[in-house]
Amino acid sequence: MEKRTFGNTGMKVSILGFGGSEIGQEQDLSKVEKLLNHALDEGLNVIDTAECYGDSEALIGKALAGRRDDYYLFTKCGHATGFEEEDWEPGMLEKSIDRSLKRLNTDYLDVIHLHSCSEKILRQGAVIEILQKAKEKGKTRFIGYSGDRTDALYAVQTGLFDSLMISLNIADQEAIDLILPEAREKGMGIMAKRPVANVAWTYDTLSEKAYPYVYWQRLKELQYEFLADHEKAVAAALRFALTIPGVDTAIVGTQKPGRWSENAKILENSTLSALEYEEIRIRWKEVAGDDWVGKT
């Protein structure tokens, strides 16, 4: 699988990364072992999770105990359960990071991201200092921010983060103009989250409370021609995310081991042509409303 340099970190990351949220509720360790080992065998070398994704960290730590040198390991902090302190309390963050290391069965992380932290809290400085201390102590090699909208813009503008994880897909393009130019200028590694827009085009109807609802509604208005064919839609969505200037890797979650072979085949040609990319961008600019902001 194609590798790209992750900003100024020096890491060569696979263009497709594994998102650990969907395995967080899995009860069968053998299934997770099969899933993750198959992904690594297909050339994927980025695994991203978070302390609030159920048992995801623990499952990853058990499933890949003997392969730590085969992949880059990212997690996120800020919304931990099981502690007396509230979200974003410095003491909680410190304990959460130590717990993540233990769960993930590792002495260090490659990146710790603050998980959808507001600009207001970022401005107070304490949460960033906790990550910087973790980096100084060798608990993580790099620190990052995961989020959207003006919160992410502020995080980028601080110049204190090595990486950015942000929503980027055919139904979520605000960040392309609002945030990515500054992130690229600062040499940040950039990860596209939700690159297939929660495959929202596959639903005939959705409740307003459903997780993919916002993207589903937008795609009904965007009416991209390729959405009529599911395989073409998946390919177009993944390639679009990876064609966006500055994107180094796209994070996809799944519980189906065979999906990695399918995705690897799709991404043998990892980007869209300039014309295909521009057609999607033009359609977005024609249709998107002012309220079509990044989905946090």
C-alpha positions in Angstrom: 0.0 0.0 0.0 1.2 3.5 -0.9 3.0 5.4 1.9 3.1 9.1 2.5 5.3 11.2 4.8 3.3 12.3 7.8 4.0 16.1 7.9 7.3 16.9 9.6 7.2 13.8 11.8 9.3 11.6 9.5 6.8 8.8 9.7 5.9 7.0 6.5 2.2 6.2 6.9 0.0 4.0 4.8 -2.6 6.0 2.9 -5.3 4.0 4.7 -5.4 3.7 8.4 -7.5 1.6 10.8 -10.1 3.4 12.9 -10.7 1.5 16.2 -14.1 2.8 17.2 -16.2 0.0 15.6 -14.3 -2.8 17.4 -14.8 -1.1 20.8 -17.9 -3.3 21.6 -16.5 -6.5 20.1 -16.5 -9.5 22.5 -14.6 -11.9 20.4 -10.8 -11.3 20.6 -10.0 -13.8 17.9 -12.1 -11.8 15.5 -10.2 -8.6 16.3 -6.9 -10.5 16.0 -7.9 -11.7 12.5 -9.1 -8.2 11.5 -6.1 -6.3 12.6 -3.5 -8.8 11.5 -5.1 -9.0 8.1 -5.0 -5.2 7.8 -1.3 -5.1 8.7 -0.6 -7.9 6.2 -2.3 -5.8 3.5 0.2 -3.0 4.1 -1.7 -0.8 6.5 0.6 0.6 9.2 -1.6 3.2 11.1 -4.0 2.2 13.9 -6.0 5.0 15.5 -8.2 4.6 18.6 -9.3 6.5 21.7 -9.8 5.9 25.4 -13.5 6.4 25.0 -14.0 3.7 22.3 -15.2 1.0 24.7 -12.7 -1.9 24.9 -10.9 -0.8 21.7 -7.6 0.0 23.3 -7.5 -3.2 25.3 -8.4 -5.3 22.3 -5.8 -3.7 20.1 -3.2 -4.2 22.9 -4.0 -7.9 23.2 -4.5 -8.6 19.4 -1.2 -7.1 18.3 1.0 -7.8 21.3 3.8 -9.3 19.2 3.7 -6.8 16.3 4.3 -3.3 17.9 7.1 -2.6 15.5 4.8 -3.1 12.5 2.6 -0.1 12.9 2.2 3.4 14.2 -0.2 3.6 17.1 -2.4 6.7 17.7 -4.9 7.3 20.5 -7.0 10.2 21.7 -7.7 11.6 25.1 -10.2 13.9 26.9 -13.4 11.9 27.4 -12.3 9.1 29.6 -14.6 7.2 32.0 -13.7 5.6 35.2 -12.0 8.6 36.8 -13.3 11.0 39.5 -12.2 14.1 37.6 -14.2 15.7 34.8 -13.3 15.8 31.1 -10.2 17.8 30.4 -9.0 18.0 34.0 -5.2 17.8 33.9 -5.0 15.1 36.5 -7.5 13.0 34.6 -5.6 13.4 31.3 -2.4 12.2 32.9 -4.0 9.1 34.4 -5.9 8.5 31.1 -2.7 8.6 29.1 -1.0 6.1 31.5 -4.1 3.9 31.3 -4.1 4.0 27.5 -0.4 2.8 27.5 -1.3 -0.1 29.8 -4.4 -1.0 27.8 -2.5 -0.8 24.5 0.3 -3.0 25.9 3.0 -0.5 24.8 5.7 1.8 26.4 5.0 4.6 24.0 2.5 6.0 21.5 3.3 7.5 18.2 0.7 10.3 18.5 -1.7 11.3 21.2 -4.5 13.6 20.0 -6.7 15.8 22.1 -10.2 14.6 21.2 -12.6 17.4 20.1 -11.3 19.8 22.6 -13.0 23.3 22.5 -11.1 26.5 21.7 -12.0 27.8 25.1 -10.2 24.9 26.9 -7.3 25.0 24.5 -6.8 28.7 25.3 -6.4 27.9 28.9 -3.3 25.9 28.0 -3.3 23.1 30.6 -4.4 20.3 28.3 -1.7 21.2 25.8 0.9 21.2 28.6 -0.2 17.7 29.7 0.5 16.4 26.2 3.8 18.2 26.0 4.9 16.6 29.3 3.9 13.2 28.0 6.0 13.8 25.0 9.0 15.0 27.1 8.7 11.8 29.2 8.7 9.6 26.1 5.1 8.4 26.5 4.3 9.7 23.0 6.5 10.7 20.1 4.2 13.4 18.9 1.1 15.3 19.9 -2.0 16.2 17.9 -5.4 17.7 17.7 -8.6 15.8 16.5 -11.6 18.0 15.8 -13.3 20.4 13.4 -14.5 23.9 12.7 -12.9 26.9 14.4 -11.7 24.8 17.3 -9.4 23.0 14.9 -8.4 26.2 13.3 -7.3 27.6 16.6 -5.4 24.4 17.4 -3.5 24.7 14.1 -2.8 28.3 14.7 -1.1 27.7 18.0 1.7 25.9 16.2 2.0 23.5 19.1 0.7 20.3 17.5 2.4 17.9 15.2 -0.7 16.4 13.6 -4.3 17.1 12.8 -7.2 14.7 12.5 -10.2 16.3 10.8 -13.4 15.4 9.0 -12.9 15.4 5.2 -15.1 13.7 2.7 -17.5 14.2 -0.2 -20.1 15.5 2.2 -17.8 17.5 4.5 -15.4 19.9 2.8 -15.3 23.0 5.0 -11.8 22.3 6.3 -10.3 22.2 2.8 -10.3 26.0 2.6 -10.7 26.9 6.3 -8.0 24.9 8.0 -5.8 22.8 5.7 -3.8 25.6 4.1 -2.5 26.7 7.6 -2.0 23.1 8.7 0.1 22.4 5.6 2.1 25.6 6.1 3.0 24.4 9.6 4.1 21.0 8.4 1.4 19.1 10.3 0.6 15.5 9.5 -3.0 15.4 8.3 -5.5 12.5 8.8 -8.9 12.5 7.2 -11.5 11.0 9.5 -14.9 9.8 8.1 -13.4 9.7 4.6 -16.4 7.6 3.3 -19.0 9.9 4.9 -20.3 7.0 7.0 -21.5 5.5 3.7 -24.6 7.6 4.2 -25.7 7.1 0.6 -26.6 3.5 1.4 -29.7 4.4 3.6 -33.1 4.9 2.1 -34.3 6.8 5.1 -32.8 7.9 8.5 -33.9 9.4 11.7 -32.6 12.9 12.5 -30.9 11.4 15.5 -29.0 8.8 13.4 -25.2 9.3 13.3 -25.0 9.5 9.5 -28.1 11.7 9.2 -26.2 15.0 8.4 -24.2 13.4 5.6 -27.2 11.6 4.3 -29.2 14.8 4.0 -26.3 16.6 2.3 -25.7 13.9 -0.2 -29.3 13.9 -1.2 -28.8 17.5 -2.2 -25.4 17.0 -3.8 -26.6 14.2 -6.0 -23.1 13.1 -7.2 -23.6 10.7 -10.1 -21.3 8.1 -8.8 -23.6 7.5 -5.7 -25.8 5.4 -7.9 -23.3 2.5 -7.7 -22.1 1.6 -4.3 -18.6 0.3 -5.3 -18.0 3.4 -7.4 -19.2 5.6 -4.6 -16.8 4.0 -2.1 -13.9 4.3 -4.5 -14.7 7.9 -5.4 -15.1 8.8 -1.7 -11.8 7.3 -0.6 -9.9 8.7 -3.5 -11.4 12.1 -3.0 -10.2 12.3 0.6 -6.7 11.2 -0.5 -6.6 13.7 -3.3 -7.2 16.7 -1.0 -3.9 18.6 -0.8 -2.0 17.8 2.4 -3.9 14.6 3.4 -1.5 11.9 4.3 -3.8 9.1 5.5 -7.5 8.3 5.7 -8.9 6.5 8.7 -11.5 3.8 8.1 -13.2 1.5 10.6 -14.7 -1.9 9.9 -15.5 -5.2 11.5 -15.0 -7.2 8.2 -11.5 -8.6 7.7 -12.1 -8.9 3.9 -12.7 -5.2 3.6 -8.9 -4.4 3.7 -8.3 -6.5 0.6 -11.1 -4.6 -1.2 -9.8 -1.2 0.0 -6.3 -2.0 -1.0 -7.4 -2.9 -4.5 -9.4 0.3 -4.8 -6.4 2.3 -3.7 -4.0 0.9 -6.2 -5.0 4.1 -7.9 -5.2 6.3 -4.8 -6.2 9.7 -6.2 -8.8 11.2 -8.6 -7.8 13.0 -11.7 -7.7 16.8 -11.5 -10.9 16.9 -13.4 -12.7 14.4 -11.2 -11.6 16.1 -8.1 -12.6 19.6 -9.3 -16.0 18.4 -10.3 -16.7 17.3 -6.8 -15.4 20.5 -5.4 -17.5 22.6 -7.8 -20.6 20.7 -6.9 -20.0 21.3 -3.2 -19.5 25.0 -3.8 -22.7 25.2 -5.8 -24.9 23.4 -3.2 -23.3 23.7 0.3 -25.2 26.0 2.7 -23.5 28.2 5.2 -24.4 25.7 7.9 -22.6 22.8 6.2 -19.8 22.9 8.7 -17.4 20.2 9.7 -19.0 17.4 11.6 -17.4 17.1 15.0 
